[in-house]
Amino acid sequence: MKTIDELLAEGVAGKRVFVRADLNVPLDGTTITDDGRIRAVLPTVKALAEAGARVVVASHLGRPKGAPDPAFSLAPAAARLGELLGADVAFATDTVGDSARAVVAGLADGQVAVVENLRFNAGETSKDDAERGAFAEQLAALADVYVGDGFGAVHRKHASVYDLPAKLPHYAGHLIATEVTVLKKLTEDVKRPYVVALGGAKVSDKLAVIDQLLGKADRLLIGGGMAYTFLKAKGYEVGTSLLQADQIPAVTEYLERAEKLGVELVLPVDVLVAGEFPDLKTKAPANPTTVAADAIPADQEGLDIGPETRKLYASKLTDAATVFWNGPMGVFEHPDYAQGTAAVAQALIDSDGFTVVGGGDSAAAVRTLGFDENAFGHISTGGGASLEYLEGKTLPGLAALED
């Protein structure tokens, strides 16, 4: 795929450059609680603006139902982008309507605009090729060149990600180029030992990647809500912990296959439990107790890996040459259940290997818990996209940039 460096070498002064970013940031009302994704696209936007392009930034945010919804407006993200750039950023109150056309027409060389949430138009996410294509045509009218830099959306067959690149000269932005380079280090000529730490709520979200990694990783460390389905598959009582009983046959098969292949599949040896889920708003003390992983009381819920598991997982990461981590080890949003996730993050920092934090909640946890982002080899901006890449799937947004 062609990259932004090639585009800059060709010259962009005076050209309208459409940047498909990922500004899908978490909001508390209109307050951004984590601006990591906005900061991730800064190098691309800055480089284009400094080269004299008229930059049109577009993104989705949340899951509006194909119509304008003030709760999902990109206005806060546009304002934060302007703060980070140290320059005024114009904001269009629609995607391809009168406001967008006027705002883009009013751009001078080196200026930046953000158009409203792409998902306010049903054509963005439509399953109908013609409807998506029609919306892509309207977007194409706003620009001369396309730069894909929304890695968190490249696994979606959406108009701005998949259809639009075919209608304009297209290039990969700095972020996507970096993400692809990193993911290749996890799939091609991997340095060993290769250790993967997987957490998060649902084992079903990770089945395909576990299936792939059983033939590639040396060790798999399992935590988070998904761990309880594994523990149940081993015949343990898991109380009221998160459980996907329908996934037990698949998990049992993975446990057996890991043993045959000589892959270490490491499960928690102890967990923090409580009688009820913690209050994440007040952060009131939860007073959890620690129990062995095979002795969870029937009326208790597992909410984090325990102290012995934290030590065990850290020891399994010590000699790793390559580490991929996706998914928190517990309910990290509450201080009483953040220690497991923090322990894994610290183990990655202490490792001499190449460490990748696989986006999503893992990246949010790194920032929430106050870790230095520069202490990791790479923090991905796309949890779902990273996982699908590791699963060996073709990602529509990357395929569109390669044509």
N, C-alpha and C positions, 0 to 999 in steps of 0.2 A: 504494500500500500504506500502511496505517496504521503509524505509528512509535511507538516507546517513549515519545516525548514526549507523544503523545496519551493513551497509557495512564497515564502519571504524572499528567497533568492530570485524568484521570477518577478517580484515586485507587486505590492498590493495598494499602493497609494491611490486614493480616489475610488477604490473598488468597494462595493458593498459585500461584506463577508458575513455570512450566516454561521454563527457558532452554536451548534447544538450542545449545550452544556447540561450538567446535572445539578440544578439548584434545588433539589428536593430535600430541603433542610427541615428538621423538626421545629415546630412552632408551638409556643405557649401563648395562644391568642395571636398577637402580631409580633411577639418577641421571639427571635431566633435563639434556640438553646444550644445549637452546635453549628458553627459556620464552616466546618471542615470542607464540605463539598464546594462552597463558594471559593474558598482559598485555593482549592485544588485546580480550578480553571483559570486562576489569575495569570499564570505565566503565558497562557495562550492569548487571552484577551489583551494583556499588556503588550505583548510582542506585536500583535496586529495593530493596535492603536498607535504604538510608537512608530510603526512603519507607515502610518498614514491611511490605514484602512478605515472604512466606516463600518463599525462592528455592530452587528445585530445579534444579540444573545437571546436564545430561546430555550425553554425547559418545561418540564411538567413539575407539578408539586401535588403530592397526595393523590387521591382517587375521586376527583369530581366526576359526575356522571354525564360528561359530554356537553355540559352547559355551564355558564358562569356561576360561580359560588364564591362569595367574598371570603369565606373561611380558608380558601385555597389560593388566594391571590399571591402573585409573585412580587407584589410591591415591596414587602419587607426585604426580600432577597435582592431586589434591584437597589434599594437604599444601601444595604450592606456592601454590595459590590462597589458602589460609588465610594463608600468610606474606605474600602481596602485599596481601591485604585487611586484615591486622593483626587478624584475628578467627578464632575457632574455626570450622572448617568440618566438619560432620558427614559421615560417609562410609557409604553403604549398600553392603554386600558383594554385593548382587545388583541387578538392574535393576527388576523389578516384583514381586519376591517379598516374603517376610516382612520381611526387613531393610529394603528400600526403603519399604514401607508404614509400618513402625515409625519409621524415621528421619524421614520426612516428617510423620507424625502428631506427632512430638515437637518440631517446629520452633516457635519463638516468633516473633512479628513481628520482622522485621529480621535473622533468622538465615538461614544458607545451608547447603545440603547438596549433595553430589555423589553421584549413583548410579553403580554400576559400569558398565563398558564396555557400551554398547548392543549391540555386535556379539557379546556373549556369548549373545544370544538370536537364533536363526535367523530370526525374524520381521522383524528390522531390515532385512536385506538381501535378503529373499526376492523372487523374481520373481513369486510368486503373490500376486495382489491381496488375496485373502481372508486369507492368512497374515500379510501385512504389516498389513492392517487390524485383525486380531485383536490383534496386538502393540500397535498404536497405541491401541486401546481400553484396554488395560491401562495404558499410559502416561498416557492422558487421565484415568484415575481418580486419578492422583497430583496433579492440578492443576486450577486454575480458569481459568487464562489461559496462552496460549502466546506466547513471545517467541523468534523465530528470530534467532540471532546467530552461527551457525556457517557463515560464508561459504565456508570450505574444503570444505563438504559439499553446497552448494546445487545442484551439478550431478548429485547422486545421487538416484534415485527410491527413497529409503529411508523406512521407517515414520516415524521421528522427524522427518524433513525434509519429506516430501511428504504423508503420510497424516494425521499428527497435527494439523497446523494446521486441517484441516477439521472437527475434532471439538471445538475450543475457540475462544473469541475469540482472534484472532491479530494479532501486531504484529511489525514489524521492529525489531531492536535497533540500538544506536548503530553497531556495526561494519558490519552489513549495509547500513544506510542510507548510511554513508560510502562503502563499496565501490561501491555502485550509482551514487552521485553521481560518483565518480572515473571509473568505466568509461564513463559517458555522455560524459565529456570526451574520451574516446578514440574515441568512435563517432559523436557528434553535434556538428556545428559545431566541428570540431577546428581548433585554431590551428596554423598551418604556419610553417616546415617541420615535418613530422611524421616522426620517425625511430624505427624499431623495431629493437632489438638482440635477436637470438634466438640462444640457445646450447643447451646440454644435450646429452645423449647421442644421442637418436634423432631423425632427421629425420621419421620417421613420426608422432611425437607432435605435430609442428608443421605438417604438410602442410595441414590445413584452415585454420589461421590464416594461413599464408602465402598461401593461395588468396584469402582475404578481403582481406588487407592489400595485395596487389598492386594493388588498385583504390582503396586509401585512403591508404597511406603514401607519403611522398616518397622515403624511403630505407630499405632493409633491410640490416642488418649481420649477417652470419652467422658464428658461432663455435662452439666446443665440438665434441663428437664428431660432430654433424650436419654440420659443415662439410666433412668428408672425402667424404661422398656427393656434395656439390656439386662438389668438386675433381675427383672421379673422373668426374663427368658432363662435365667440361671436358676429359677425356682425360688427366689427370695421374696419375702413380703415387702411391699413398697408402700403400704399404708394408703394415704390419700394423695400421694405424689402424682405428678403428671404422668400419664400412662397412655400409650397407644397400643391397646391390646391386639388390634388387628395387624400390627407390625411384628408381633412376637415370632411368627414363623420365619420371616425374612431375617430378623435379627439372630435367631438361632442358627440359621444357615451361615450367616456371616461369622459367627463365633466359631463354628466348625471349620469353615474355610480358612479363617485366619490361622487356626492351629495347624491345619494341613500344610499351609504355605510358609509357616514359620514366621508369620507376622505377629508381633506383639500387639494384642488388643487389650489395652489396660483400662480397667474399670475402677470406680471409686472403692476404697476400702472403708471409708467412713463418710458420714454426711451430717450436715446440720439440719435439724428438723424442728418444726413447730406445729401447733394445733391449728393455726390459721395463717393465711397469706398476709404478709406485712403491709402496713399502710404506707404507700409510696409517696403520698402527698405530705403527710406530717413527719414522716421518717421516725415515728415514735419507736422507742426501744422494743425489740421483738422477743428478746430473751430466749434464743434458740438453745437447744441441747444437742450434744454430739453423740451419735450412736454409730455402731458398726453398720456397714452397708447391708449386712445380712440380718440385721436386727432392728429394722424400722418398725416402730409401733403401728398398729393397725389404724389408729386415729391421728397419726402424725403425717406431715407432708415434708418431703425432702426439698430444701431450698438452696443448698450450696454444698460443695464438696467440703469435707472436714479437714482438720489439721494434718492428719497422717497422709491423706490423699494429696494435699498441697505439697508436702515434702516428697512424696512418691513421684508426682508429676514433674516437679522441678528436677529430680534426679534423672528422670527419663529424657529431659531436654538438655542436660548438661553437655553431652558429647555430640549433639546434633550438628551436622554440617548444613542442613536445610530444614527450616521449620515453617509450616503453614498453620495458622490458627484462625478458626472461624467459629464464633459462637461463645458467649460467656459461660462460665462454669456454674453460675448461680444467679440469683436476683440481685445483680450488682447495683441496681438503682437504690437499694437500701443498704446503709452502712453495715448492718449486722450480717449481710449476706454477700458482701463484696470481696471478702478475703480470698476466695478461691480464684476468682477472675484476676484479682490483683497479683496473686502468686504466679499464675501462668504468664501474665504480662511481664513481671519482674524476671522470671526465668528466661523469657525471650531476650530481654535486655542483657542479662548476664551471659547469654550464649555467645560463643565466638562464631556461630554459623550465620548463614543468610536467613533472616527472619522476615516473614510476611504476615501481616495482620489482614485477614480477608474481608475487610469492609463490614458493613452492616452494624450490628450491635457490638461487635468486637471493637471496631474503630471508635464507636461512641463511648464504649467503656474506657478505652485508653485515655480519651480526653476527659471524661467525667471523673475518673480516678486520679487525674493530675499527672499522668506520665508524660515525659518528654517525647513527642512524636518522632523527633530526629534520632532517638535511641534505637529505633527499629529499622530494619533494612528497607521496608516499604509498608505503607498503610494503604490498602486498596480503598477506592471509593465505591466499589460495587460488590456487595456480598453475594447477591444472586448471580451476577455476571461472572464473578470469580469461580463460584461453585460449578456453574454450567460449563465454563471453559475446562475446568479440571475433570468434569464428567466426559469430556471429549465431544461435546455438542458443538455444532456450527452456530455461532452467534450472528443473528441477522445484521446487526449494526456493523460488525467487523467485516462480514462478507460483502456488504454494500460498499465499504471503503476500499476493498481489495480489487473490485472490478475496474 
